[in-house]
Amino acid sequence: MAMAGTAPAVQINGGLNISSKHGMLGTIRCRNACADEVAIQLQSSRNGMGCCSGAARFASLARTIIKQRPNREAGFFCAGAKIRKGKKSTETEYPWPDKINLDEQGSCLKYLSRFKPLAAPPKPVTLPFERPLADLEKKIDEVRELAHKTGMDFSEQIRELEEKYNQVRQDLYLHLTPVQRLSVARHPNRPTCLDHVLNIADKWLELHGDRGGFEDPALVTGIGKIDGMSFMFLGHQKGRNTKENIYRNFAMPSPNGYRKALRMMRHADHHGFPILSFIDTPGAYAGIKAEELGQGEAIAHNLREMFGLRVPIITTVIGEGGSGGALAIGCCDKMLMLENAVYYVASPEACAAILWKTADAAPKVSCYSFARKCRIGLLKLDKST
């Protein structure tokens, strides 16, 4: 007896080989009339599973056949099962889309990364001190719309508004307070680590895992080429929206992320690849699970090992660099910082929680640090004169 939807069974070596269009389903051997001695061995060439829900169906079918002819000697019978297609992943574009467009070099490496262009551009975010700029942009748009509707020439008014906009923008960003500069460093639409890597590297292949069974998406690593020279890239990766931020843990690595980074740095040192690291994190993840896995030990191990690497290390702070979480990939030969980036021992919120027992005093910490920096600078200037 055979079920619909399967290929015919073939007797092989005293047993029964059951196959279908998806590959070998299994082998059923019937040794005698006892149902308890029916052996079912499922071997799937499609998914490599040793057993599945179909095993129970095979056993039930075998017992039914044996009970129907208890006085007959062991024989061979046909059985089959239909394989149901599995559910598709929620992320259908990873790793391969339906249509593959190769890049200029004829490579498909870009499809091996989870980092894909957003379906919709991110919403513009206006910081509190940028309100004057937003008002001027709104006025410029209104004048342009009026000119389009009426057909009148408002080019002179638009030019004056644009000049005023550029002047206000320049004045604002030339005189940023420490709190405002910190908000710019944390801007949600600020370019992330992978944005920089994909723009400066000709080829890029992301590497995963710490060889201990863990993968941390908050810290990305990979090999890339710039002008024919191979580099090892490391960096904290923030999300571009809420879903990505949750997946990336808001760029706060766990011990597994730092151990992954250390594995890649040793790989780069072995093969002679220069290391480029990008810092953009509020700090290492401070959860209970991270402490149980040895967060402090992982950071300390990275600091010790990076001092002994023979390849050059260039570190760039692209956003905020907080505490040991940033320093764990920041022991370098050359340190660079982008404009309006910050690098601190502890975040203003953490300092406020220590000094004033509340994170709401973070602006007070920033202004205090800025005033202290200016006072130290004046003392050095007095001594030099």
Contacts in CASP RR format, 6 or more apart in sequence:
PFRMAT RR
TARGET T0000
AUTHOR 0000-0000-0000
METHOD contacts of the structure
MODEL  1
MAMAGTAPAVQINGGLNISSKHGMLGTIRCRNACADEVAIQLQSSRNGMG
CCSGAARFASLARTIIKQRPNREAGFFCAGAKIRKGKKSTETEYPWPDKI
NLDEQGSCLKYLSRFKPLAAPPKPVTLPFERPLADLEKKIDEVRELAHKT
GMDFSEQIRELEEKYNQVRQDLYLHLTPVQRLSVARHPNRPTCLDHVLNI
ADKWLELHGDRGGFEDPALVTGIGKIDGMSFMFLGHQKGRNTKENIYRNF
AMPSPNGYRKALRMMRHADHHGFPILSFIDTPGAYAGIKAEELGQGEAIA
HNLREMFGLRVPIITTVIGEGGSGGALAIGCCDKMLMLENAVYYVASPEA
CAAILWKTADAAPKVSCYSFARKCRIGLLKLDKST
1 65 0 8 1.000
1 77 0 8 1.000
1 78 0 8 1.000
1 79 0 8 1.000
2 8 0 8 1.000
2 9 0 8 1.000
2 78 0 8 1.000
2 79 0 8 1.000
2 80 0 8 1.000
3 79 0 8 1.000
3 80 0 8 1.000
3 81 0 8 1.000
3 82 0 8 1.000
4 82 0 8 1.000
5 20 0 8 1.000
5 82 0 8 1.000
6 18 0 8 1.000
6 19 0 8 1.000
6 20 0 8 1.000
6 25 0 8 1.000
6 80 0 8 1.000
6 81 0 8 1.000
6 82 0 8 1.000
7 19 0 8 1.000
7 20 0 8 1.000
7 21 0 8 1.000
8 78 0 8 1.000
9 16 0 8 1.000
9 17 0 8 1.000
9 18 0 8 1.000
9 19 0 8 1.000
9 78 0 8 1.000
9 79 0 8 1.000
9 80 0 8 1.000
10 16 0 8 1.000
10 17 0 8 1.000
10 19 0 8 1.000
11 17 0 8 1.000
11 76 0 8 1.000
12 27 0 8 1.000
14 29 0 8 1.000
14 76 0 8 1.000
15 27 0 8 1.000
15 28 0 8 1.000
15 29 0 8 1.000
15 30 0 8 1.000
15 76 0 8 1.000
16 27 0 8 1.000
16 28 0 8 1.000
16 29 0 8 1.000
16 30 0 8 1.000
16 76 0 8 1.000
16 77 0 8 1.000
16 78 0 8 1.000
16 79 0 8 1.000
17 24 0 8 1.000
17 26 0 8 1.000
17 27 0 8 1.000
18 24 0 8 1.000
18 25 0 8 1.000
18 26 0 8 1.000
18 27 0 8 1.000
18 28 0 8 1.000
18 79 0 8 1.000
18 80 0 8 1.000
18 81 0 8 1.000
19 25 0 8 1.000
19 26 0 8 1.000
20 80 0 8 1.000
20 82 0 8 1.000
20 83 0 8 1.000
22 45 0 8 1.000
22 46 0 8 1.000
22 83 0 8 1.000
23 44 0 8 1.000
23 45 0 8 1.000
23 46 0 8 1.000
24 43 0 8 1.000
24 44 0 8 1.000
24 45 0 8 1.000
25 42 0 8 1.000
25 43 0 8 1.000
25 44 0 8 1.000
25 80 0 8 1.000
25 81 0 8 1.000
25 83 0 8 1.000
26 40 0 8 1.000
26 41 0 8 1.000
26 42 0 8 1.000
26 43 0 8 1.000
26 44 0 8 1.000
26 58 0 8 1.000
27 40 0 8 1.000
27 41 0 8 1.000
27 43 0 8 1.000
28 38 0 8 1.000
28 39 0 8 1.000
28 40 0 8 1.000
28 58 0 8 1.000
28 62 0 8 1.000
28 77 0 8 1.000
28 79 0 8 1.000
29 38 0 8 1.000
29 39 0 8 1.000
29 41 0 8 1.000
30 38 0 8 1.000
30 62 0 8 1.000
30 66 0 8 1.000
30 74 0 8 1.000
30 75 0 8 1.000
30 76 0 8 1.000
30 77 0 8 1.000
31 37 0 8 1.000
31 38 0 8 1.000
31 39 0 8 1.000
31 74 0 8 1.000
32 73 0 8 1.000
32 74 0 8 1.000
33 66 0 8 1.000
33 69 0 8 1.000
33 70 0 8 1.000
33 71 0 8 1.000
33 72 0 8 1.000
33 73 0 8 1.000
33 74 0 8 1.000
34 66 0 8 1.000
35 62 0 8 1.000
35 63 0 8 1.000
35 66 0 8 1.000
35 67 0 8 1.000
38 59 0 8 1.000
38 62 0 8 1.000
38 63 0 8 1.000
38 66 0 8 1.000
40 55 0 8 1.000
40 58 0 8 1.000
40 59 0 8 1.000
40 62 0 8 1.000
42 49 0 8 1.000
42 50 0 8 1.000
42 51 0 8 1.000
42 52 0 8 1.000
42 54 0 8 1.000
42 55 0 8 1.000
42 58 0 8 1.000
43 50 0 8 1.000
44 50 0 8 1.000
44 52 0 8 1.000
46 83 0 8 1.000
54 81 0 8 1.000
57 81 0 8 1.000
58 79 0 8 1.000
58 80 0 8 1.000
58 81 0 8 1.000
61 79 0 8 1.000
62 77 0 8 1.000
62 79 0 8 1.000
65 77 0 8 1.000
93 116 0 8 1.000
94 114 0 8 1.000
94 116 0 8 1.000
95 111 0 8 1.000
95 112 0 8 1.000
95 114 0 8 1.000
96 111 0 8 1.000
97 111 0 8 1.000
100 108 0 8 1.000
100 111 0 8 1.000
102 108 0 8 1.000
103 109 0 8 1.000
103 110 0 8 1.000
105 202 0 8 1.000
105 203 0 8 1.000
107 203 0 8 1.000
109 203 0 8 1.000
109 204 0 8 1.000
109 205 0 8 1.000
110 198 0 8 1.000
110 204 0 8 1.000
112 205 0 8 1.000
112 206 0 8 1.000
113 194 0 8 1.000
113 204 0 8 1.000
113 206 0 8 1.000
114 206 0 8 1.000
114 217 0 8 1.000
115 194 0 8 1.000
115 198 0 8 1.000
115 206 0 8 1.000
115 237 0 8 1.000
118 240 0 8 1.000
118 241 0 8 1.000
122 188 0 8 1.000
122 189 0 8 1.000
122 240 0 8 1.000
122 241 0 8 1.000
124 189 0 8 1.000
125 187 0 8 1.000
125 188 0 8 1.000
125 189 0 8 1.000
126 133 0 8 1.000
126 134 0 8 1.000
127 180 0 8 1.000
127 183 0 8 1.000
127 184 0 8 1.000
127 187 0 8 1.000
128 183 0 8 1.000
129 172 0 8 1.000
129 176 0 8 1.000
129 180 0 8 1.000
129 183 0 8 1.000
130 172 0 8 1.000
132 168 0 8 1.000
132 172 0 8 1.000
133 165 0 8 1.000
133 168 0 8 1.000
133 169 0 8 1.000
133 172 0 8 1.000
136 161 0 8 1.000
136 164 0 8 1.000
136 165 0 8 1.000
136 168 0 8 1.000
137 165 0 8 1.000
139 161 0 8 1.000
140 158 0 8 1.000
140 161 0 8 1.000
140 162 0 8 1.000
140 165 0 8 1.000
143 154 0 8 1.000
143 157 0 8 1.000
143 158 0 8 1.000
143 161 0 8 1.000
144 154 0 8 1.000
144 158 0 8 1.000
146 152 0 8 1.000
146 154 0 8 1.000
147 153 0 8 1.000
147 154 0 8 1.000
147 155 0 8 1.000
147 158 0 8 1.000
173 340 0 8 1.000
176 184 0 8 1.000
176 340 0 8 1.000
177 366 0 8 1.000
177 367 0 8 1.000
177 370 0 8 1.000
178 366 0 8 1.000
178 367 0 8 1.000
178 369 0 8 1.000
178 370 0 8 1.000
179 348 0 8 1.000
179 362 0 8 1.000
179 363 0 8 1.000
179 366 0 8 1.000
179 367 0 8 1.000
181 340 0 8 1.000
181 342 0 8 1.000
182 320 0 8 1.000
182 342 0 8 1.000
182 348 0 8 1.000
182 366 0 8 1.000
184 190 0 8 1.000
184 340 0 8 1.000
185 319 0 8 1.000
185 320 0 8 1.000
185 340 0 8 1.000
185 341 0 8 1.000
185 342 0 8 1.000
186 282 0 8 1.000
186 319 0 8 1.000
186 320 0 8 1.000
188 240 0 8 1.000
189 240 0 8 1.000
190 318 0 8 1.000
190 319 0 8 1.000
191 318 0 8 1.000
192 237 0 8 1.000
192 238 0 8 1.000
192 239 0 8 1.000
192 240 0 8 1.000
192 280 0 8 1.000
192 318 0 8 1.000
193 220 0 8 1.000
193 235 0 8 1.000
193 236 0 8 1.000
193 237 0 8 1.000
193 238 0 8 1.000
193 278 0 8 1.000
193 280 0 8 1.000
193 318 0 8 1.000
194 220 0 8 1.000
194 237 0 8 1.000
196 278 0 8 1.000
196 316 0 8 1.000
196 318 0 8 1.000
197 204 0 8 1.000
197 220 0 8 1.000
197 224 0 8 1.000
197 233 0 8 1.000
197 278 0 8 1.000
198 204 0 8 1.000
200 226 0 8 1.000
201 224 0 8 1.000
201 225 0 8 1.000
201 226 0 8 1.000
201 231 0 8 1.000
201 233 0 8 1.000
202 224 0 8 1.000
202 225 0 8 1.000
202 226 0 8 1.000
202 227 0 8 1.000
202 228 0 8 1.000
203 224 0 8 1.000
203 225 0 8 1.000
204 222 0 8 1.000
204 223 0 8 1.000
204 224 0 8 1.000
204 225 0 8 1.000
204 233 0 8 1.000
205 222 0 8 1.000
205 223 0 8 1.000
205 224 0 8 1.000
206 220 0 8 1.000
206 221 0 8 1.000
206 222 0 8 1.000
207 221 0 8 1.000
207 222 0 8 1.000
207 223 0 8 1.000
207 264 0 8 1.000
208 215 0 8 1.000
208 221 0 8 1.000
208 260 0 8 1.000
209 215 0 8 1.000
209 216 0 8 1.000
209 256 0 8 1.000
209 260 0 8 1.000
209 263 0 8 1.000
210 216 0 8 1.000
210 256 0 8 1.000
210 257 0 8 1.000
210 259 0 8 1.000
210 260 0 8 1.000
210 263 0 8 1.000
211 263 0 8 1.000
212 256 0 8 1.000
212 259 0 8 1.000
213 256 0 8 1.000
214 254 0 8 1.000
214 256 0 8 1.000
214 257 0 8 1.000
214 259 0 8 1.000
214 260 0 8 1.000
215 256 0 8 1.000
215 260 0 8 1.000
216 249 0 8 1.000
216 253 0 8 1.000
216 254 0 8 1.000
216 256 0 8 1.000
216 257 0 8 1.000
216 260 0 8 1.000
217 237 0 8 1.000
217 247 0 8 1.000
217 248 0 8 1.000
217 249 0 8 1.000
218 236 0 8 1.000
218 237 0 8 1.000
218 248 0 8 1.000
218 249 0 8 1.000
218 250 0 8 1.000
218 251 0 8 1.000
218 252 0 8 1.000
218 253 0 8 1.000
218 254 0 8 1.000
218 257 0 8 1.000
218 281 0 8 1.000
218 285 0 8 1.000
219 234 0 8 1.000
219 235 0 8 1.000
219 236 0 8 1.000
219 237 0 8 1.000
219 253 0 8 1.000
219 257 0 8 1.000
219 258 0 8 1.000
219 260 0 8 1.000
219 261 0 8 1.000
219 329 0 8 1.000
220 233 0 8 1.000
220 234 0 8 1.000
220 235 0 8 1.000
220 237 0 8 1.000
221 232 0 8 1.000
221 233 0 8 1.000
221 234 0 8 1.000
221 235 0 8 1.000
221 260 0 8 1.000
221 261 0 8 1.000
221 264 0 8 1.000
222 232 0 8 1.000
222 233 0 8 1.000
222 234 0 8 1.000
222 264 0 8 1.000
223 230 0 8 1.000
223 231 0 8 1.000
223 232 0 8 1.000
223 233 0 8 1.000
223 273 0 8 1.000
224 230 0 8 1.000
224 231 0 8 1.000
224 232 0 8 1.000
224 233 0 8 1.000
225 231 0 8 1.000
229 274 0 8 1.000
230 271 0 8 1.000
230 273 0 8 1.000
231 273 0 8 1.000
231 274 0 8 1.000
231 275 0 8 1.000
231 276 0 8 1.000
232 264 0 8 1.000
232 265 0 8 1.000
232 267 0 8 1.000
232 268 0 8 1.000
232 273 0 8 1.000
232 274 0 8 1.000
232 275 0 8 1.000
232 276 0 8 1.000
233 276 0 8 1.000
233 277 0 8 1.000
233 278 0 8 1.000
234 261 0 8 1.000
234 264 0 8 1.000
234 265 0 8 1.000
234 275 0 8 1.000
234 276 0 8 1.000
234 277 0 8 1.000
234 278 0 8 1.000
234 329 0 8 1.000
235 261 0 8 1.000
235 277 0 8 1.000
235 278 0 8 1.000
235 279 0 8 1.000
235 280 0 8 1.000
235 329 0 8 1.000
236 251 0 8 1.000
236 253 0 8 1.000
236 278 0 8 1.000
236 279 0 8 1.000
236 280 0 8 1.000
236 281 0 8 1.000
236 326 0 8 1.000
236 329 0 8 1.000
237 248 0 8 1.000
237 251 0 8 1.000
237 280 0 8 1.000
238 244 0 8 1.000
238 245 0 8 1.000
238 248 0 8 1.000
238 250 0 8 1.000
238 251 0 8 1.000
238 280 0 8 1.000
238 281 0 8 1.000
239 245 0 8 1.000
239 247 0 8 1.000
239 248 0 8 1.000
239 250 0 8 1.000
239 251 0 8 1.000
249 285 0 8 1.000
250 282 0 8 1.000
251 280 0 8 1.000
251 281 0 8 1.000
251 282 0 8 1.000
252 281 0 8 1.000
252 282 0 8 1.000
252 283 0 8 1.000
252 284 0 8 1.000
252 285 0 8 1.000
252 286 0 8 1.000
253 261 0 8 1.000
253 281 0 8 1.000
253 284 0 8 1.000
253 285 0 8 1.000
253 325 0 8 1.000
253 328 0 8 1.000
254 284 0 8 1.000
254 285 0 8 1.000
254 289 0 8 1.000
254 290 0 8 1.000
254 293 0 8 1.000
254 295 0 8 1.000
255 290 0 8 1.000
255 293 0 8 1.000
255 294 0 8 1.000
255 295 0 8 1.000
255 296 0 8 1.000
255 297 0 8 1.000
255 298 0 8 1.000
256 293 0 8 1.000
257 298 0 8 1.000
258 284 0 8 1.000
258 298 0 8 1.000
258 299 0 8 1.000
258 301 0 8 1.000
258 302 0 8 1.000
258 325 0 8 1.000
258 328 0 8 1.000
258 329 0 8 1.000
259 298 0 8 1.000
259 301 0 8 1.000
261 302 0 8 1.000
261 328 0 8 1.000
261 329 0 8 1.000
262 298 0 8 1.000
262 301 0 8 1.000
262 302 0 8 1.000
262 305 0 8 1.000
265 275 0 8 1.000
265 302 0 8 1.000
265 305 0 8 1.000
265 306 0 8 1.000
265 309 0 8 1.000
266 305 0 8 1.000
267 273 0 8 1.000
268 274 0 8 1.000
268 275 0 8 1.000
268 309 0 8 1.000
268 311 0 8 1.000
269 309 0 8 1.000
269 310 0 8 1.000
269 311 0 8 1.000
272 310 0 8 1.000
272 311 0 8 1.000
273 311 0 8 1.000
274 311 0 8 1.000
274 312 0 8 1.000
274 313 0 8 1.000
274 314 0 8 1.000
275 309 0 8 1.000
275 311 0 8 1.000
275 312 0 8 1.000
275 313 0 8 1.000
275 314 0 8 1.000
276 314 0 8 1.000
276 315 0 8 1.000
276 316 0 8 1.000
277 313 0 8 1.000
277 314 0 8 1.000
277 315 0 8 1.000
277 316 0 8 1.000
277 329 0 8 1.000
277 330 0 8 1.000
277 332 0 8 1.000
278 315 0 8 1.000
278 316 0 8 1.000
278 318 0 8 1.000
279 315 0 8 1.000
279 316 0 8 1.000
279 317 0 8 1.000
279 318 0 8 1.000
279 319 0 8 1.000
279 321 0 8 1.000
279 322 0 8 1.000
279 326 0 8 1.000
279 329 0 8 1.000
279 330 0 8 1.000
279 343 0 8 1.000
280 317 0 8 1.000
280 318 0 8 1.000
280 319 0 8 1.000
280 320 0 8 1.000
280 321 0 8 1.000
281 320 0 8 1.000
281 321 0 8 1.000
281 322 0 8 1.000
281 325 0 8 1.000
281 326 0 8 1.000
282 320 0 8 1.000
282 321 0 8 1.000
282 322 0 8 1.000
282 347 0 8 1.000
283 321 0 8 1.000
283 322 0 8 1.000
283 323 0 8 1.000
283 324 0 8 1.000
283 325 0 8 1.000
283 326 0 8 1.000
283 347 0 8 1.000
284 290 0 8 1.000
284 295 0 8 1.000
284 296 0 8 1.000
284 299 0 8 1.000
284 323 0 8 1.000
284 324 0 8 1.000
284 325 0 8 1.000
284 328 0 8 1.000
285 295 0 8 1.000
286 295 0 8 1.000
298 328 0 8 1.000
299 324 0 8 1.000
299 325 0 8 1.000
299 327 0 8 1.000
299 328 0 8 1.000
302 328 0 8 1.000
302 329 0 8 1.000
302 331 0 8 1.000
303 327 0 8 1.000
303 328 0 8 1.000
303 331 0 8 1.000
306 313 0 8 1.000
306 329 0 8 1.000
306 330 0 8 1.000
306 331 0 8 1.000
306 332 0 8 1.000
307 331 0 8 1.000
312 333 0 8 1.000
312 334 0 8 1.000
313 330 0 8 1.000
313 331 0 8 1.000
313 332 0 8 1.000
313 333 0 8 1.000
313 334 0 8 1.000
314 332 0 8 1.000
314 333 0 8 1.000
314 334 0 8 1.000
314 336 0 8 1.000
315 329 0 8 1.000
315 330 0 8 1.000
315 332 0 8 1.000
315 334 0 8 1.000
315 335 0 8 1.000
315 336 0 8 1.000
316 335 0 8 1.000
316 336 0 8 1.000
316 337 0 8 1.000
316 338 0 8 1.000
317 326 0 8 1.000
317 335 0 8 1.000
317 336 0 8 1.000
317 337 0 8 1.000
317 338 0 8 1.000
317 341 0 8 1.000
317 342 0 8 1.000
317 343 0 8 1.000
318 338 0 8 1.000
318 341 0 8 1.000
319 338 0 8 1.000
319 340 0 8 1.000
319 341 0 8 1.000
319 342 0 8 1.000
320 341 0 8 1.000
320 342 0 8 1.000
320 343 0 8 1.000
320 344 0 8 1.000
320 347 0 8 1.000
321 341 0 8 1.000
321 342 0 8 1.000
321 343 0 8 1.000
321 344 0 8 1.000
322 343 0 8 1.000
322 344 0 8 1.000
322 345 0 8 1.000
322 346 0 8 1.000
322 347 0 8 1.000
323 344 0 8 1.000
323 345 0 8 1.000
323 346 0 8 1.000
323 347 0 8 1.000
323 350 0 8 1.000
326 343 0 8 1.000
337 343 0 8 1.000
346 354 0 8 1.000
347 362 0 8 1.000
348 362 0 8 1.000
348 363 0 8 1.000
348 365 0 8 1.000
348 366 0 8 1.000
348 369 0 8 1.000
349 359 0 8 1.000
349 362 0 8 1.000
350 359 0 8 1.000
351 362 0 8 1.000
351 365 0 8 1.000
352 358 0 8 1.000
352 359 0 8 1.000
352 360 0 8 1.000
352 361 0 8 1.000
352 362 0 8 1.000
352 364 0 8 1.000
352 365 0 8 1.000
353 359 0 8 1.000
355 361 0 8 1.000
355 365 0 8 1.000
356 364 0 8 1.000
END
